[in-house]
Amino acid sequence: MFVLYLILMSYFMIGNAIEDYAVYVLLVIYMIHVVLMKLNHVYEVALKKGVASYLEVRELKRLADSNIEHFHFNLDSRYPSIEILNKIHFKQEGDILIFEGGAKMNSGYGKFMSK
């Protein structure tokens, strides 16, 4: 914003004379600049959130385009995904999953119990 102010000021000062409308334009731009500096923290946070959100969405789209299977896995090991369960041998007794190794998992709470 400050750079815009300097560019406009330089443009309006060509010929060592400033027109009446140029004074008002520069005054308004300067007031906007002062307000933005006063609200710098709020302005900075809003700007950073917007940029971070844009970058996050762009990265997620890139990941989805390269390997959609990444989104099919549940990375929380307390609740195994269908893809993971299909790779291991288990049987279900009510709300409890029993794995071949003897460990039990209560599917309602996602906690392992010893047999």
Secondary structure, DSSP 8 states (H G I E B T S, - for coil): -HHHHHHHHHHHTTTS---HHHHHHHHHHHHHHHHHHHTHHHHHHHHHHHHHHHHHHHHHHHHHHH-GGGGGS---TTS--HHHHHHS-EEEETTEEEETTS-EEETTTTEEE--
